[in-house]
Amino acid sequence: MDQEVIYKALRGEATPDELEQVARWHSENPEDFQRCADEVHMQIDMMELYGPRDRGLLLILFIFLFIL
């Protein structure tokens, strides 16, 4: 699933076609969808916990934990 489409959907900026892609992804691969949703929720929780001043550090932590 295209990460940009996911982020657009979360921000409420996705087109109807992009929303259909997300819905199709959810129905075809619910485990992957749930993993992604859990990661997003964790990011939101961390942002609320640490606030805006530590967002750069959180981004580095996210990249280290989930991408590398």
C-alpha positions, 0 to 999 in steps of 0.5 A: 500500500502506498504510504502517501495514500495512507497519510492522505486518508488519515488527514482526510485529504484522500480522493474517493479513488484513494479511499477505495484503495485503502478499503480494498487493502483493508479487505484484502490484507487485514493483518497488514492493515492492522499492523499499520494502524497500530504503528500510527496509533503508537506514533500519535500516543508518542506525540501526545506524550512528548509534545511538539518539541520532541517530534524530531526525536520521535521521527528518528526513533520511528525510522530506527524502529520501523524502517531500518 
